[in-house]
Amino acid sequence: MNSTALSHKFTWTFGTASFTSEAAAGVTSHTVTIPTEWLNQIPSAKSGTASVTMQTYSGSTLIGSKSSSFTVTVPASAVPTLGEFTVAGQNTYNDLTPEGFLQRKGNAGRRLRKVWCHHLQGADHRQR
């Protein structure tokens, strides 16, 4: 059988992610780029094992398949992103206004009052 008449279908799998690619008859090499979304499969690891299955066809007839595993390594250029989050106040008054800080008593309250007023443009800097 003439190998130039053979075509190939590749199935690339990593965790629950996968995609397929094809090489037409006569093609002797095949290059793919691993999707960056695959890194979501290994959120706490630097690498993981993936697999590729190559199916070989003569025309439309499947004549064989071969599977192999390979390592996907997180590149140094990949940086984590922060998803949606919520920030909530934790003071005892549940009041993040200047008046809420001014209600506090003691040295800690005075320090907070000074810091808060310092950062508000046009804030009243008088001690109360």
N, CA, C and O atoms as a GROMACS GRO file, in nm:
protein
  512
    1MET      N    1   0.085  -0.118   0.000
    1MET     CA    2   0.000   0.000   0.000
    1MET      C    3   0.089   0.123   0.000
    1MET      O    4   0.187   0.128   0.074
    2ASN      N    5   0.058   0.220  -0.078
    2ASN     CA    6   0.134   0.342  -0.090
    2ASN      C    7   0.099   0.434   0.029
    2ASN      O    8  -0.018   0.470   0.046
    3SER      N    9   0.200   0.472   0.110
    3SER     CA   10   0.173   0.552   0.229
    3SER      C   11   0.125   0.693   0.195
    3SER      O   12   0.066   0.759   0.280
    4THR      N   13   0.149   0.739   0.074
    4THR     CA   14   0.102   0.872   0.036
    4THR      C   15  -0.049   0.875   0.019
    4THR      O   16  -0.107   0.983   0.009
    5ALA      N   17  -0.113   0.759   0.014
    5ALA     CA   18  -0.259   0.753   0.000
    5ALA      C   19  -0.328   0.746   0.136
    5ALA      O   20  -0.450   0.744   0.143
    6LEU      N   21  -0.249   0.744   0.245
    6LEU     CA   22  -0.306   0.732   0.379
    6LEU      C   23  -0.330   0.868   0.442
    6LEU      O   24  -0.247   0.959   0.430
    7SER      N   25  -0.443   0.882   0.508
    7SER     CA   26  -0.473   1.004   0.585
    7SER      C   27  -0.485   0.965   0.732
    7SER      O   28  -0.498   0.847   0.766
    8HIS      N   29  -0.480   1.065   0.819
    8HIS     CA   30  -0.480   1.037   0.962
    8HIS      C   31  -0.573   1.133   1.036
    8HIS      O   32  -0.586   1.251   1.001
    9LYS      N   33  -0.638   1.080   1.139
    9LYS     CA   34  -0.720   1.160   1.229
    9LYS      C   35  -0.661   1.144   1.369
    9LYS      O   36  -0.637   1.032   1.414
   10PHE      N   37  -0.637   1.257   1.437
   10PHE     CA   38  -0.578   1.255   1.570
   10PHE      C   39  -0.681   1.302   1.672
   10PHE      O   40  -0.751   1.401   1.648
   11THR      N   41  -0.691   1.232   1.784
   11THR     CA   42  -0.775   1.274   1.895
   11THR      C   43  -0.684   1.301   2.013
   11THR      O   44  -0.619   1.210   2.065
   12TRP      N   45  -0.680   1.426   2.056
   12TRP     CA   46  -0.594   1.471   2.165
   12TRP      C   47  -0.680   1.485   2.290
   12TRP      O   48  -0.783   1.551   2.286
   13THR      N   49  -0.638   1.423   2.402
   13THR     CA   50  -0.719   1.422   2.524
   13THR      C   51  -0.633   1.454   2.646
   13THR      O   52  -0.522   1.405   2.661
   14PHE      N   53  -0.690   1.540   2.731
   14PHE     CA   54  -0.622   1.577   2.857
   14PHE      C   55  -0.730   1.598   2.961
   14PHE      O   56  -0.804   1.697   2.954
   15GLY      N   57  -0.742   1.508   3.056
   15GLY     CA   58  -0.851   1.514   3.154
   15GLY      C   59  -0.984   1.502   3.082
   15GLY      O   60  -1.006   1.406   3.008
   16THR      N   61  -1.071   1.600   3.102
   16THR     CA   62  -1.202   1.599   3.034
   16THR      C   63  -1.200   1.682   2.905
   16THR      O   64  -1.302   1.692   2.837
   17ALA      N   65  -1.086   1.741   2.872
   17ALA     CA   66  -1.075   1.824   2.751
   17ALA      C   67  -1.021   1.740   2.636
   17ALA      O   68  -0.938   1.651   2.655
   18SER      N   69  -1.070   1.770   2.515
   18SER     CA   70  -1.018   1.700   2.397
   18SER      C   71  -1.045   1.781   2.272
   18SER      O   72  -1.131   1.869   2.270
   19PHE      N   73  -0.971   1.750   2.167
   19PHE     CA   74  -0.998   1.807   2.035
   19PHE      C   75  -0.941   1.712   1.931
   19PHE      O   76  -0.861   1.625   1.963
   20THR      N   77  -0.984   1.730   1.807
   20THR     CA   78  -0.934   1.645   1.699
   20THR      C   79  -0.865   1.731   1.593
   20THR      O   80  -0.893   1.850   1.579
   21SER      N   81  -0.776   1.667   1.521
   21SER     CA   82  -0.710   1.732   1.408
   21SER      C   83  -0.688   1.624   1.302
   21SER      O   84  -0.696   1.504   1.330
   22GLU      N   85  -0.662   1.668   1.180
   22GLU     CA   86  -0.646   1.572   1.070
   22GLU      C   87  -0.524   1.605   0.987
   22GLU      O   88  -0.482   1.721   0.976
   23ALA      N   89  -0.467   1.501   0.928
   23ALA     CA   90  -0.357   1.515   0.833
   23ALA      C   91  -0.402   1.449   0.703
   23ALA      O   92  -0.438   1.331   0.701
   24ALA      N   93  -0.400   1.525   0.598
   24ALA     CA   94  -0.446   1.475   0.468
   24ALA      C   95  -0.350   1.370   0.413
   24ALA      O   96  -0.236   1.358   0.457
   25ALA      N   97  -0.398   1.294   0.317
   25ALA     CA   98  -0.316   1.192   0.250
   25ALA      C   99  -0.191   1.257   0.193
   25ALA      O  100  -0.197   1.364   0.132
   26GLY      N  101  -0.078   1.193   0.215
   26GLY     CA  102   0.048   1.242   0.163
   26GLY      C  103   0.125   1.331   0.259
   26GLY      O  104   0.243   1.357   0.237
   27VAL      N  105   0.060   1.380   0.365
   27VAL     CA  106   0.128   1.465   0.462
   27VAL      C  107   0.216   1.378   0.551
   27VAL      O  108   0.171   1.277   0.604
   28THR      N  109   0.342   1.419   0.567
   28THR     CA  110   0.436   1.336   0.643
   28THR      C  111   0.465   1.388   0.783
   28THR      O  112   0.533   1.320   0.860
   29SER      N  113   0.414   1.506   0.818
   29SER     CA  114   0.429   1.555   0.955
   29SER      C  115   0.303   1.634   0.991
   29SER      O  116   0.230   1.681   0.904
   30HIS      N  117   0.279   1.647   1.122
   30HIS     CA  118   0.158   1.712   1.169
   30HIS      C  119   0.191   1.784   1.299
   30HIS      O  120   0.241   1.722   1.393
   31THR      N  121   0.163   1.912   1.304
   31THR     CA  122   0.192   1.992   1.424
   31THR      C  123   0.063   2.052   1.477
   31THR      O  124  -0.019   2.101   1.401
   32VAL      N  125   0.047   2.047   1.607
   32VAL     CA  126  -0.068   2.110   1.672
   32VAL      C  127  -0.017   2.194   1.788
   32VAL      O  128   0.093   2.174   1.838
   33THR      N  129  -0.100   2.288   1.830
   33THR     CA  130  -0.071   2.369   1.949
   33THR      C  131  -0.170   2.327   2.057
   33THR      O  132  -0.291   2.327   2.035
   34ILE      N  133  -0.118   2.293   2.173
   34ILE     CA  134  -0.204   2.254   2.285
   34ILE      C  135  -0.279   2.379   2.332
   34ILE      O  136  -0.216   2.482   2.359
   35PRO      N  137  -0.411   2.373   2.343
   35PRO     CA  138  -0.488   2.490   2.387
   35PRO      C  139  -0.454   2.529   2.530
   35PRO      O  140  -0.437   2.443   2.616
   36THR      N  141  -0.442   2.659   2.555
   36THR     CA  142  -0.413   2.705   2.692
   36THR      C  143  -0.524   2.668   2.789
   36THR      O  144  -0.500   2.657   2.909
   37GLU      N  145  -0.646   2.647   2.738
   37GLU     CA  146  -0.757   2.606   2.826
   37GLU      C  147  -0.729   2.472   2.893
   37GLU      O  148  -0.786   2.440   2.998
   38TRP      N  149  -0.641   2.394   2.833
   38TRP     CA  150  -0.608   2.265   2.893
   38TRP      C  151  -0.544   2.282   3.030
   38TRP      O  152  -0.551   2.191   3.112
   39LEU      N  153  -0.482   2.396   3.057
   39LEU     CA  154  -0.420   2.418   3.188
   39LEU      C  155  -0.524   2.417   3.299
   39LEU      O  156  -0.490   2.393   3.415
   40ASN      N  157  -0.651   2.442   3.265
   40ASN     CA  158  -0.758   2.433   3.365
   40ASN      C  159  -0.775   2.291   3.417
   40ASN      O  160  -0.835   2.271   3.522
   41GLN      N  161  -0.724   2.193   3.346
   41GLN     CA  162  -0.734   2.053   3.388
   41GLN      C  163  -0.638   2.023   3.503
   41GLN      O  164  -0.655   1.924   3.575
   42ILE      N  165  -0.537   2.108   3.520
   42ILE     CA  166  -0.437   2.085   3.626
   42ILE      C  167  -0.418   2.214   3.706
   42ILE      O  168  -0.312   2.275   3.701
   43PRO      N  169  -0.521   2.257   3.781
   43PRO     CA  170  -0.513   2.386   3.850
   43PRO      C  171  -0.406   2.394   3.959
   43PRO      O  172  -0.361   2.503   3.994
   44SER      N  173  -0.364   2.281   4.013
   44SER     CA  174  -0.267   2.283   4.123
   44SER      C  175  -0.140   2.206   4.090
   44SER      O  176  -0.068   2.166   4.181
   45ALA      N  177  -0.113   2.186   3.964
   45ALA     CA  178   0.006   2.107   3.926
   45ALA      C  179   0.083   2.180   3.816
   45ALA      O  180   0.030   2.268   3.748
   46LYS      N  181   0.209   2.142   3.800
   46LYS     CA  182   0.293   2.202   3.697
   46LYS      C  183   0.291   2.122   3.568
   46LYS      O  184   0.334   2.171   3.463
   47SER      N  185   0.241   2.000   3.575
   47SER     CA  186   0.233   1.917   3.455
   47SER      C  187   0.129   1.807   3.474
   47SER      O  188   0.081   1.783   3.584
   48GLY      N  189   0.096   1.742   3.363
   48GLY     CA  190   0.000   1.633   3.366
   48GLY      C  191   0.015   1.547   3.242
   48GLY      O  192   0.077   1.589   3.144
   49THR      N  193  -0.042   1.428   3.246
   49THR     CA  194  -0.030   1.334   3.134
   49THR      C  195  -0.151   1.343   3.042
   49THR      O  196  -0.265   1.334   3.087
   50ALA      N  197  -0.124   1.361   2.914
   50ALA     CA  198  -0.227   1.366   2.811
   50ALA      C  199  -0.207   1.248   2.718
   50ALA      O  200  -0.109   1.174   2.730
   51SER      N  201  -0.300   1.230   2.624
   51SER     CA  202  -0.285   1.121   2.527
   51SER      C  203  -0.327   1.166   2.389
   51SER      O  204  -0.405   1.260   2.373
   52VAL      N  205  -0.275   1.097   2.290
   52VAL     CA  206  -0.316   1.120   2.152
   52VAL      C  207  -0.340   0.984   2.089
   52VAL      O  208  -0.263   0.890   2.108
   53THR      N  209  -0.449   0.974   2.013
   53THR     CA  210  -0.480   0.852   1.937
   53THR      C  211  -0.480   0.891   1.789
   53THR      O  212  -0.550   0.983   1.747
   54MET      N  213  -0.401   0.818   1.711
   54MET     CA  214  -0.394   0.842   1.567
   54MET      C  215  -0.466   0.728   1.496
   54MET      O  216  -0.431   0.611   1.513
   55GLN      N  217  -0.566   0.763   1.418
   55GLN     CA  218  -0.637   0.666   1.336
   55GLN      C  219  -0.591   0.686   1.191
   55GLN      O  220  -0.588   0.798   1.141
   56THR      N  221  -0.556   0.575   1.126
   56THR     CA  222  -0.507   0.582   0.988
   56THR      C  223  -0.613   0.527   0.894
   56THR      O  224  -0.672   0.421   0.917
   57TYR      N  225  -0.635   0.602   0.786
   57TYR     CA  226  -0.738   0.567   0.689
   57TYR      C  227  -0.678   0.549   0.551
   57TYR      O  228  -0.586   0.621   0.511
   58SER      N  229  -0.731   0.452   0.478
   58SER     CA  230  -0.706   0.438   0.336
   58SER      C  231  -0.838   0.472   0.269
   58SER      O  232  -0.930   0.391   0.268
   59GLY      N  233  -0.845   0.591   0.215
   59GLY     CA  234  -0.975   0.639   0.167
   59GLY      C  235  -1.063   0.664   0.288
   59GLY      O  236  -1.026   0.741   0.376
   60SER      N  237  -1.179   0.600   0.292
   60SER     CA  238  -1.269   0.615   0.408
   60SER      C  239  -1.264   0.494   0.500
   60SER      O  240  -1.343   0.485   0.594
   61THR      N  241  -1.172   0.400   0.474
   61THR     CA  242  -1.163   0.278   0.554
   61THR      C  243  -1.056   0.292   0.662
   61THR      O  244  -0.940   0.321   0.633
   62LEU      N  245  -1.097   0.270   0.787
   62LEU     CA  246  -1.002   0.272   0.899
   62LEU      C  247  -0.918   0.146   0.890
   62LEU      O  248  -0.971   0.035   0.889
   63ILE      N  249  -0.785   0.163   0.882
   63ILE     CA  250  -0.699   0.046   0.871
   63ILE      C  251  -0.613   0.023   0.995
   63ILE      O  252  -0.544  -0.078   1.005
   64GLY      N  253  -0.618   0.117   1.092
   64GLY     CA  254  -0.542   0.097   1.216
   64GLY      C  255  -0.543   0.220   1.304
   64GLY      O  256  -0.578   0.330   1.260
   65SER      N  257  -0.504   0.199   1.428
   65SER     CA  258  -0.494   0.312   1.522
   65SER      C  259  -0.381   0.285   1.620
   65SER      O  260  -0.344   0.171   1.646
   66LYS      N  261  -0.328   0.392   1.673
   66LYS     CA  262  -0.217   0.384   1.769
   66LYS      C  263  -0.236   0.496   1.869
   66LYS      O  264  -0.265   0.610   1.831
   67SER      N  265  -0.219   0.465   1.999
   67SER     CA  266  -0.231   0.565   2.105
   67SER      C  267  -0.098   0.582   2.175
   67SER      O  268  -0.018   0.489   2.184
   68SER      N  269  -0.075   0.701   2.224
   68SER     CA  270   0.048   0.730   2.297
   68SER      C  271   0.019   0.839   2.399
   68SER      O  272  -0.071   0.921   2.380
   69SER      N  273   0.094   0.841   2.507
   69SER     CA  274   0.078   0.946   2.608
   69SER      C  275   0.195   1.043   2.599
   69SER      O  276   0.302   1.010   2.548
   70PHE      N  277   0.173   1.163   2.649
   70PHE     CA  278   0.277   1.265   2.653
   70PHE      C  279   0.249   1.358   2.771
   70PHE      O  280   0.139   1.356   2.827
   71THR      N  281   0.348   1.437   2.808
   71THR     CA  282   0.335   1.526   2.923
   71THR      C  283   0.305   1.668   2.877
   71THR      O  284   0.373   1.722   2.789
   72VAL      N  285   0.204   1.728   2.938
   72VAL     CA  286   0.173   1.869   2.918
   72VAL      C  287   0.234   1.943   3.037
   72VAL      O  288   0.202   1.913   3.152
   73THR      N  289   0.321   2.039   3.009
   73THR     CA  290   0.388   2.115   3.114
   73THR      C  291   0.342   2.260   3.108
   73THR      O  292   0.336   2.320   3.001
   74VAL      N  293   0.310   2.316   3.224
   74VAL     CA  294   0.265   2.455   3.231
   74VAL      C  295   0.385   2.545   3.200
   74VAL      O  296   0.488   2.535   3.266
   75PRO      N  297   0.372   2.631   3.100
   75PRO     CA  298   0.484   2.720   3.067
   75PRO      C  299   0.504   2.828   3.173
   75PRO      O  300   0.409   2.863   3.244
   76ALA      N  301   0.624   2.879   3.186
   76ALA     CA  302   0.653   2.984   3.283
   76ALA      C  303   0.573   3.110   3.255
   76ALA      O  304   0.547   3.189   3.346
   77SER      N  305   0.532   3.130   3.131
   77SER     CA  306   0.455   3.250   3.094
   77SER      C  307   0.310   3.244   3.140
   77SER      O  308   0.240   3.345   3.137
   78ALA      N  309   0.264   3.127   3.182
   78ALA     CA  310   0.126   3.114   3.227
   78ALA      C  311   0.114   3.170   3.368
   78ALA      O  312   0.189   3.132   3.457
   79VAL      N  313   0.018   3.260   3.387
   79VAL     CA  314  -0.004   3.319   3.518
   79VAL      C  315  -0.148   3.297   3.559
   79VAL      O  316  -0.237   3.299   3.474
   80PRO      N  317  -0.171   3.274   3.687
   80PRO     CA  318  -0.310   3.251   3.731
   80PRO      C  319  -0.392   3.378   3.723
   80PRO      O  320  -0.338   3.489   3.728
   81THR      N  321  -0.523   3.362   3.710
   81THR     CA  322  -0.614   3.475   3.712
   81THR      C  323  -0.710   3.458   3.829
   81THR      O  324  -0.738   3.345   3.871
   82LEU      N  325  -0.757   3.568   3.879
   82LEU     CA  326  -0.849   3.566   3.991
   82LEU      C  327  -0.990   3.578   3.939
   82LEU      O  328  -1.022   3.670   3.864
   83GLY      N  329  -1.074   3.485   3.978
   83GLY     CA  330  -1.214   3.490   3.936
   83GLY      C  331  -1.292   3.591   4.016
   83GLY      O  332  -1.233   3.675   4.084
   84GLU      N  333  -1.421   3.585   4.009
   84GLU     CA  334  -1.509   3.677   4.082
   84GLU      C  335  -1.498   3.653   4.231
   84GLU      O  336  -1.489   3.538   4.276
   85PHE      N  337  -1.499   3.761   4.309
   85PHE     CA  338  -1.495   3.748   4.453
   85PHE      C  339  -1.573   3.862   4.516
   85PHE      O  340  -1.605   3.960   4.449
   86THR      N  341  -1.603   3.850   4.647
   86THR     CA  342  -1.679   3.951   4.720
   86THR      C  343  -1.600   3.993   4.842
   86THR      O  344  -1.543   3.910   4.912
   87VAL      N  345  -1.597   4.123   4.868
   87VAL     CA  346  -1.532   4.175   4.988
   87VAL      C  347  -1.641   4.228   5.079
   87VAL      O  348  -1.729   4.303   5.037
   88ALA      N  349  -1.636   4.187   5.205
   88ALA     CA  350  -1.735   4.233   5.302
   88ALA      C  351  -1.664   4.293   5.422
   88ALA      O  352  -1.558   4.244   5.462
   89GLY      N  353  -1.721   4.399   5.479
   89GLY     CA  354  -1.663   4.462   5.598
   89GLY      C  355  -1.669   4.368   5.717
   89GLY      O  356  -1.760   4.285   5.729
   90GLN      N  357  -1.571   4.381   5.806
   90GLN     CA  358  -1.567   4.296   5.924
   90GLN      C  359  -1.565   4.376   6.054
   90GLN      O  360  -1.541   4.319   6.160
   91ASN      N  361  -1.589   4.508   6.048
   91ASN     CA  362  -1.587   4.585   6.172
   91ASN      C  363  -1.713   4.556   6.253
   91ASN      O  364  -1.811   4.503   6.201
   92THR      N  365  -1.709   4.591   6.381
   92THR     CA  366  -1.821   4.557   6.469
   92THR      C  367  -1.945   4.639   6.439
   92THR      O  368  -2.054   4.601   6.482
   93TYR      N  369  -1.932   4.749   6.368
   93TYR     CA  370  -2.047   4.834   6.337
   93TYR      C  371  -2.104   4.805   6.198
   93TYR      O  372  -2.209   4.859   6.163
   94ASN      N  373  -2.037   4.720   6.120
   94ASN     CA  374  -2.078   4.693   5.982
   94ASN      C  375  -2.105   4.824   5.908
   94ASN      O  376  -2.200   4.834   5.831
   95ASP      N  377  -2.020   4.922   5.932
   95ASP     CA  378  -2.039   5.053   5.872
   95ASP      C  379  -1.903   5.103   5.825
   95ASP      O  380  -1.820   5.141   5.908
   96LEU      N  381  -1.880   5.104   5.697
   96LEU     CA  382  -1.750   5.144   5.645
   96LEU      C  383  -1.750   5.290   5.601
   96LEU      O  384  -1.680   5.327   5.507
   97THR      N  385  -1.828   5.373   5.669
   97THR     CA  386  -1.831   5.516   5.641
   97THR      C  387  -1.739   5.586   5.740
   97THR      O  388  -1.703   5.526   5.841
   98PRO      N  389  -1.700   5.711   5.715
   98PRO     CA  390  -1.617   5.782   5.812
   98PRO      C  391  -1.685   5.790   5.948
   98PRO      O  392  -1.619   5.780   6.052
   99GLU      N  393  -1.818   5.807   5.949
   99GLU     CA  394  -1.889   5.814   6.077
   99GLU      C  395  -1.878   5.683   6.154
   99GLU      O  396  -1.868   5.684   6.277
  100GLY      N  397  -1.878   5.572   6.083
  100GLY     CA  398  -1.865   5.442   6.149
  100GLY      C  399  -1.731   5.430   6.219
  100GLY      O  400  -1.723   5.378   6.330
  101PHE      N  401  -1.626   5.478   6.155
  101PHE     CA  402  -1.495   5.473   6.219
  101PHE      C  403  -1.488   5.572   6.334
  101PHE      O  404  -1.422   5.545   6.434
  102LEU      N  405  -1.554   5.686   6.322
  102LEU     CA  406  -1.547   5.786   6.427
  102LEU      C  407  -1.621   5.741   6.553
  102LEU      O  408  -1.594   5.794   6.661
  103GLN      N  409  -1.712   5.646   6.542
  103GLN     CA  410  -1.783   5.596   6.659
  103GLN      C  411  -1.694   5.510   6.747
  103GLN      O  412  -1.725   5.488   6.864
  104ARG      N  413  -1.584   5.462   6.693
  104ARG     CA  414  -1.496   5.373   6.769
  104ARG      C  415  -1.428   5.450   6.880
  104ARG      O  416  -1.401   5.569   6.866
  105LYS      N  417  -1.398   5.384   6.989
  105LYS     CA  418  -1.333   5.446   7.105
  105LYS      C  419  -1.192   5.389   7.119
  105LYS      O  420  -1.162   5.282   7.066
  106GLY      N  421  -1.107   5.460   7.190
  106GLY     CA  422  -0.974   5.409   7.220
  106GLY      C  423  -0.872   5.448   7.115
  106GLY      O  424  -0.905   5.515   7.017
  107ASN      N  425  -0.746   5.406   7.137
  107ASN     CA  426  -0.636   5.443   7.049
  107ASN      C  427  -0.652   5.387   6.909
  107ASN      O  428  -0.621   5.455   6.811
  108ALA      N  429  -0.700   5.265   6.897
  108ALA     CA  430  -0.716   5.205   6.764
  108ALA      C  431  -0.814   5.286   6.682
  108ALA      O  432  -0.794   5.306   6.562
  109GLY      N  433  -0.921   5.334   6.746
  109GLY     CA  434  -1.019   5.416   6.677
  109GLY      C  435  -0.960   5.547   6.628
  109GLY      O  436  -0.991   5.592   6.518
  110ARG      N  437  -0.875   5.608   6.710
  110ARG     CA  438  -0.812   5.733   6.669
  110ARG      C  439  -0.718   5.712   6.551
  110ARG      O  440  -0.715   5.792   6.458
  111ARG      N  441  -0.643   5.605   6.555
  111ARG     CA  442  -0.552   5.577   6.443
  111ARG      C  443  -0.631   5.553   6.315
  111ARG      O  444  -0.594   5.603   6.209
  112LEU      N  445  -0.738   5.476   6.325
  112LEU     CA  446  -0.820   5.451   6.207
  112LEU      C  447  -0.880   5.580   6.155
  112LEU      O  448  -0.886   5.602   6.034
  113ARG      N  449  -0.926   5.666   6.248
  113ARG     CA  450  -0.988   5.791   6.208
  113ARG      C  451  -0.887   5.875   6.130
  113ARG      O  452  -0.922   5.933   6.028
  114LYS      N  453  -0.763   5.882   6.176
  114LYS     CA  454  -0.662   5.962   6.109
  114LYS      C  455  -0.632   5.906   5.970
  114LYS      O  456  -0.621   5.981   5.873
  115VAL      N  457  -0.617   5.776   5.962
  115VAL     CA  458  -0.587   5.714   5.832
  115VAL      C  459  -0.702   5.736   5.736
  115VAL      O  460  -0.681   5.770   5.620
  116TRP      N  461  -0.825   5.716   5.784
  116TRP     CA  462  -0.942   5.730   5.698
  116TRP      C  463  -0.953   5.874   5.647
  116TRP      O  464  -0.973   5.895   5.528
  117CYS      N  465  -0.940   5.970   5.735
  117CYS     CA  466  -0.953   6.110   5.695
  117CYS      C  467  -0.841   6.152   5.602
  117CYS      O  468  -0.862   6.233   5.512
  118HIS      N  469  -0.724   6.100   5.624
  118HIS     CA  470  -0.609   6.135   5.539
  118HIS      C  471  -0.633   6.093   5.394
  118HIS      O  472  -0.586   6.159   5.302
  119HIS      N  473  -0.705   5.984   5.374
  119HIS     CA  474  -0.724   5.932   5.239
  119HIS      C  475  -0.850   5.984   5.170
  119HIS      O  476  -0.872   5.953   5.053
  120LEU      N  477  -0.930   6.060   5.238
  120LEU     CA  478  -1.049   6.117   5.175
  120LEU      C  479  -1.018   6.259   5.132
  120LEU      O  480  -0.982   6.343   5.215
  121GLN      N  481  -1.031   6.287   5.006
  121GLN     CA  482  -1.005   6.420   4.954
  121GLN      C  483  -1.110   6.515   5.013
  121GLN      O  484  -1.230   6.491   5.002
  122GLY      N  485  -1.062   6.623   5.074
  122GLY     CA  486  -1.153   6.721   5.134
  122GLY      C  487  -1.214   6.673   5.264
  122GLY      O  488  -1.315   6.728   5.308
  123ALA      N  489  -1.155   6.571   5.327
  123ALA     CA  490  -1.211   6.518   5.451
  123ALA      C  491  -1.188   6.616   5.566
  123ALA      O  492  -1.096   6.697   5.564
  124ASP      N  493  -1.275   6.607   5.664
  124ASP     CA  494  -1.263   6.688   5.784
  124ASP      C  495  -1.159   6.624   5.874
  124ASP      O  496  -1.179   6.511   5.919
  125HIS      N  497  -1.048   6.694   5.901
  125HIS     CA  498  -0.939   6.635   5.980
  125HIS      C  499  -0.952   6.666   6.129
  125HIS      O  500  -0.861   6.632   6.205
  126ARG      N  501  -1.058   6.727   6.172
  126ARG     CA  502  -1.073   6.761   6.314
  126ARG      C  503  -1.099   6.635   6.396
  126ARG      O  504  -1.172   6.546   6.353
  127GLN      N  505  -1.039   6.630   6.514
  127GLN     CA  506  -1.067   6.521   6.608
  127GLN      C  507  -1.206   6.543   6.667
  127GLN      O  508  -1.245   6.656   6.695
  128ARG      N  509  -1.280   6.434   6.686
  128ARG     CA  510  -1.414   6.447   6.747
  128ARG      C  511  -1.419   6.366   6.872
  128ARG      O  512  -1.522   6.362   6.939
   0.00000   0.00000   0.00000
